[in-house]
Structures are given as structure tokens and as C-alpha cells.
Amino acid sequence: MTALLIWTHHLIAGLALLTLVACGDTSAKWEPQDMFASPAEKPVDERYRAMIDFKALSRDEAGVEYAAGPSATVLGAVEESVALCQEKGGKGCKAVRVGLTWVDGLDSDAIKAVMETYRNTMLAEATQASNAGNAGAANWLAFHYAVRGENLGEAERLIKRALQVAPDDPGALDTYGLVLYKQGKYQEAEEIFVAVNKAMPTAEHLAHFADNALAMGKTEMARAAYQRALEAQPSAVLSQEIQKRLLALDLGGGAATQ
């Protein structure tokens, strides 16, 4: 069984700013500091390091290369490598490798086809492994569906299967919270995200809590969580998205995408 089936899910790519949607109880039941421990020294639990060495590579016009990954999605690794290039001040940043495939010189449609091939292969292998009882694969697949907002009923079934094996695993619980959030079950998701962040307050986990709080109209709590996420060593892509959300809040609106 390939090692990619226990691939990390610490990156969410392609988030957009939408109109703020207030729903549910907006009264704070606790102060933000009551739930947020100090940012984790290690942004990702070591168990997530047992992954395939899948990377995307970007290069700036000076020829400097920037590697990123492993990532939850192929597209996520590509975006991360380009964002790292930009973060380091590179000019003319572009993707030049996707996994083991060099894409330098290919047009955007050809690059998308390469990424889709990798994605389809991973989905097929993760589905097979999940059906065979691999909890890590079930978690990976559920997270993939949740990020894309697809097959959410199946995602919930998968993550509940994974939680039967590891009921206290913060990564699996975070996936469950994300599935609930994507389904619009904000109160249930909030309870899960609180438990996750008490156990492992990584930048990604804090951002998920903040997105859910924002969807509930709890803007000040969301702001506090986004700010803590920035202190918890976010990836280049996640850092950019968090800063966009904080800017939107400063301008008087904005909500995380679903």
C-alpha cells in the first residue's frame, strides 16, 4: 500500500471571500483565550510526517527553486510552491514540477491535466484502501471531499469510520469538524473545533475554527482565532488567506468560503 494514503491534510487551498452569513447563536460562550492554548511548537503532529515525498516545485526568473509539499491535494502543493516563491520576493514565479512530472514550458491546460492525473490516482488508491479498512485513507478521502465541498454525506461516513479507530485523533476530529462546517452544521462543528484546538492548536485547526465562527456571526472570536493562527506557523498559502480574512473583517465584512 502506497505511503500516500496517510498523506497530510494541513493545507487548504483555493478559499475565497464571500458575504458574511450570520446564523445561529452569536453570543460568546467563552472568551477566546479560554480555548486557545499556546500555538504548538510543531505545526504538524509527527504522525503526519509518514507521507509520500510528493512535492511541487516553482522557480523564479532568476532560476531559484522553491519546493513545497507534501500536501493534501496536488493543487495545494502547486499553489504552496508558488506562494513560497512570492513570499521570498521571487519575481516571475511559476510552477515547474508537479510530483515527478516536469511541467516547465507547458501551458496551463497541460499542467492542469497533469495535476488531474495525480489527483485521480490518489483518489482511486485512497478509496480502495479505505474500503479495506485503512483509517488513514478514510480520513484523507473525507478531508479531500470536505475541502472541495463534494460528496459530503460520504465524507461524513468515512470520517466516522476513521474516528472509530482513533476517536481522539486531532487530525481526524478536525476533518469531522470541517465536514460538519461544510454541511452548515455550525454549532456541532464549533464543539468539535474547540476540542481539536485544545488538543492541537495548529494554524490550520485554528483557521478552521475561525471560519466556522465567522459563519456563525461571531466576528470577534473569528478575528482572535485568525490572529492566533498567524502566530502558529501557517503555510505560505494559508497565511495569505488568513490575512485576506482579517482585512475583510477590518473593512466590515467577509466570510470564509464553504
Secondary structure, DSSP 4 states (H G I P E B T S, - for coil): --GGGG-----------B-----S--S-SS-HHHH--SPPSSSS-GGGG------EEEE-TT--EEEE---SSHHHHHHHHHHHHHHTT-SS-EEEEETTEE-TT--HHHHHHHHHHHHHHHHHHHHHHHHTT-HHHHHHHHHHHHHHT--HHHHHHHHHHHHHH-TT-HHHHHHHHHHHHHTT-HHHHHHHHHHHHHH---HHHHHHHHHHHHHTT-HHHHHHHHHHHHHS---HHHHHHHHHHHHHHHTT--B---
